[in-house]
Amino acid sequence: MIKISLTDFVDIAAKSGTPKATKVAEVKRRPDYEPRFDFYKQIREEIIQTHRANRKSDSLRLFPSRVTDRKKSASYQKIVDGYLKWLGKKETVWSDPPKRLYRSGGVEVIVNPELSLSFRGESYLTKLYFKDDPLDRFRVEVILSLMEHTLKGHSPPNVVMSVMDARRGKLFIWRANSKSRMALVDAEIAYIASIWPHI
């Protein structure tokens, strides 16, 4: 069984032609996960822990200055600024987010939102996005379609599926008209399964 992360799957789906095949090959040949090579690991865990421990946002605001790697510190600062702009004065309640696999055609996609927060009377499952490039509509719809399809039955009633472009402080939420994207998801999985043995 081929297993890939949601981020890798979306990166593959967003490409076409030779770059798509190249991305599949990159994912296949990548060594097993090593935390020290995960550029966003520290900021991801800090955001999660801030909510889980119900800390004040000041602790998150100060975090980038405590990171010794200058490249990470600069990047983390942009992420924190954008995230806190969105968070504002929201009073959030944490719960552990579900994690599931979407299986199709011999491929497993890991669907793992980082945040499960309630605020203003609604509950949100949120996948965090940290990259420099803004989230485009295609990526948003693929992520949210997979989350809705895979996690809805394992989440509280009326939970809202969402993805957060942290640098820009923008939250995208599931819309019912995105359902047709699951056909595209399965087509992309079929492509991955067909090319995987040959690269």
C-alpha positions as CSV (number, residue, x, y, z in Angstrom):
1,M,0.0,0.0,0.0
2,I,1.3,3.5,-1.0
3,K,1.0,5.9,1.9
4,I,1.4,9.7,1.4
5,S,0.6,12.8,3.5
6,L,-2.2,15.1,2.6
7,T,0.3,17.9,1.9
8,D,2.2,15.7,-0.6
9,F,-1.0,14.6,-2.2
10,V,-2.2,18.2,-2.8
11,D,1.2,19.2,-4.1
12,I,1.0,16.3,-6.6
13,A,-2.6,17.1,-7.6
14,A,-1.8,20.8,-8.2
15,K,0.9,19.9,-10.8
16,S,0.5,18.7,-14.4
17,G,2.7,17.0,-17.0
18,T,6.3,16.2,-16.2
19,P,6.4,18.2,-12.9
20,K,3.6,16.0,-11.6
21,A,5.6,12.8,-12.3
22,T,8.7,14.4,-10.8
23,K,6.8,15.2,-7.6
24,V,5.5,11.6,-7.3
25,A,9.1,10.4,-7.7
26,E,10.3,12.8,-5.1
27,V,7.7,11.6,-2.6
28,K,8.5,8.0,-3.4
29,R,12.3,8.4,-2.9
30,R,12.1,10.6,0.2
31,P,13.6,8.9,3.3
32,D,11.3,8.1,6.2
33,Y,10.1,11.2,8.2
34,E,12.9,12.9,10.2
35,P,11.7,15.6,12.6
36,R,14.9,17.6,12.2
37,F,14.2,18.0,8.5
38,D,10.6,19.2,9.1
39,F,11.0,23.0,8.7
40,Y,7.6,23.9,10.2
41,K,7.6,21.3,13.0
42,Q,8.4,23.8,15.8
43,I,5.8,26.4,14.9
44,R,3.2,23.7,14.2
45,E,3.7,22.2,17.7
46,E,3.8,25.6,19.3
47,I,0.4,26.6,17.8
48,I,-1.1,23.3,18.9
49,Q,0.3,23.5,22.4
50,T,-0.8,27.1,22.8
51,H,-4.4,26.0,22.2
52,R,-4.2,22.7,24.0
53,A,-2.8,24.4,27.2
54,N,-5.1,27.4,26.8
55,R,-2.2,29.8,26.9
56,K,-2.4,33.5,26.2
57,S,-1.4,34.5,22.7
58,D,1.6,36.4,24.1
59,S,3.5,33.1,24.5
60,L,3.0,32.4,20.8
61,R,3.9,36.0,19.8
62,L,7.3,35.6,21.6
63,F,8.1,32.2,20.2
64,P,9.9,33.2,16.9
65,S,12.5,35.2,18.9
66,R,13.4,32.0,20.9
67,V,14.2,30.1,17.7
68,T,18.0,30.1,17.0
69,D,17.8,29.2,13.3
70,R,17.5,32.7,11.7
71,K,15.7,31.4,8.5
72,K,13.1,29.6,10.7
73,S,12.7,32.5,13.0
74,A,12.0,34.9,10.2
75,S,9.5,32.5,8.6
76,Y,7.9,31.7,11.9
77,Q,7.4,35.4,12.6
78,K,5.3,35.9,9.5
79,I,3.3,32.8,10.4
80,V,2.7,34.0,14.0
81,D,1.8,37.5,12.8
82,G,-0.8,36.2,10.3
83,Y,-2.2,33.6,12.7
84,L,-2.6,36.0,15.6
85,K,-4.3,38.5,13.3
86,W,-6.9,35.9,12.5
87,L,-7.1,34.7,16.1
88,G,-7.6,38.1,17.6
89,K,-9.6,37.9,20.8
90,K,-11.4,34.7,20.0
91,E,-11.8,32.5,23.1
92,T,-11.2,29.0,21.9
93,V,-11.8,25.5,23.5
94,W,-9.5,22.7,22.4
95,S,-10.3,19.1,21.7
96,D,-8.1,16.4,20.1
97,P,-8.6,16.4,16.3
98,P,-9.3,13.1,14.6
99,K,-6.8,11.5,12.1
100,R,-7.9,9.1,9.5
101,L,-6.7,7.5,6.2
102,Y,-8.5,7.9,2.9
103,R,-8.0,4.7,1.0
104,S,-8.5,4.3,-2.8
105,G,-6.8,2.2,-5.5
106,G,-4.0,1.0,-3.4
107,V,-3.1,4.4,-2.0
108,E,-3.6,5.8,1.5
109,V,-3.7,9.6,2.1
110,I,-3.2,10.7,5.7
111,V,-5.9,13.2,6.6
112,N,-4.7,14.9,9.8
113,P,-5.9,18.4,10.7
114,E,-3.8,19.9,13.5
115,L,-6.5,21.9,15.3
116,S,-10.0,21.1,16.6
117,L,-11.3,24.3,18.2
118,S,-14.6,25.7,19.3
119,F,-15.4,29.4,19.4
120,R,-18.4,31.6,19.0
121,G,-20.7,28.6,19.2
122,E,-19.2,26.6,16.4
123,S,-16.6,23.8,16.1
124,Y,-13.8,23.8,13.5
125,L,-11.4,21.1,12.3
126,T,-8.5,23.0,10.8
127,K,-5.6,21.9,8.6
128,L,-2.7,24.4,8.9
129,Y,-0.9,25.7,5.8
130,F,2.4,27.5,6.3
131,K,4.1,27.8,2.9
132,D,5.1,31.1,1.2
133,D,2.7,30.7,-1.7
134,P,-0.9,31.7,-1.0
135,L,-3.4,28.9,-0.9
136,D,-5.3,28.7,-4.2
137,R,-8.8,27.6,-4.7
138,F,-7.9,24.2,-6.1
139,R,-5.7,23.3,-3.1
140,V,-8.4,24.5,-0.7
141,E,-11.1,22.4,-2.3
142,V,-9.0,19.2,-2.5
143,I,-8.0,19.5,1.2
144,L,-11.5,20.3,2.4
145,S,-13.1,17.6,0.2
146,L,-10.8,15.0,1.7
147,M,-11.4,16.2,5.2
148,E,-15.2,16.3,4.8
149,H,-15.3,12.9,3.2
150,T,-12.9,11.2,5.6
151,L,-13.5,12.9,9.0
152,K,-17.2,13.9,9.0
153,G,-18.3,10.6,10.5
154,H,-15.6,10.8,13.2
155,S,-16.3,14.4,14.3
156,P,-18.9,16.2,16.4
157,P,-22.2,17.0,14.6
158,N,-22.1,20.3,12.6
159,V,-18.3,20.5,12.8
160,V,-16.9,22.9,10.1
161,M,-14.0,21.6,8.0
162,S,-11.4,24.3,7.4
163,V,-7.9,25.1,6.2
164,M,-5.9,28.0,7.5
165,D,-3.4,30.0,5.4
166,A,-1.5,31.0,8.5
167,R,0.8,33.6,6.9
168,R,-2.1,35.5,5.6
169,G,-4.4,34.8,8.6
170,K,-7.1,33.5,6.3
171,L,-9.5,30.6,7.1
172,F,-11.2,28.8,4.3
173,I,-14.2,26.6,5.2
174,W,-16.0,23.7,3.5
175,R,-18.8,24.6,1.0
176,A,-21.3,21.9,-0.1
177,N,-20.6,22.7,-3.8
178,S,-17.1,21.2,-3.3
179,K,-18.4,17.6,-3.3
180,S,-17.5,17.1,-7.0
181,R,-13.9,17.3,-6.0
182,M,-13.9,13.7,-4.7
183,A,-14.0,12.5,-8.3
184,L,-10.9,14.5,-9.0
185,V,-9.3,13.1,-5.8
186,D,-9.8,9.6,-7.0
187,A,-8.5,10.4,-10.4
188,E,-5.3,11.8,-8.9
189,I,-4.9,8.7,-6.7
190,A,-5.3,6.5,-9.8
191,Y,-2.5,8.5,-11.5
192,I,-0.2,8.0,-8.5
193,A,-0.9,4.3,-8.2
194,S,-0.3,3.8,-12.0
195,I,3.0,5.7,-12.1
196,W,4.4,4.7,-8.7
197,P,6.0,1.3,-9.8
198,H,7.7,2.9,-12.8
199,I,9.6,5.9,-11.3
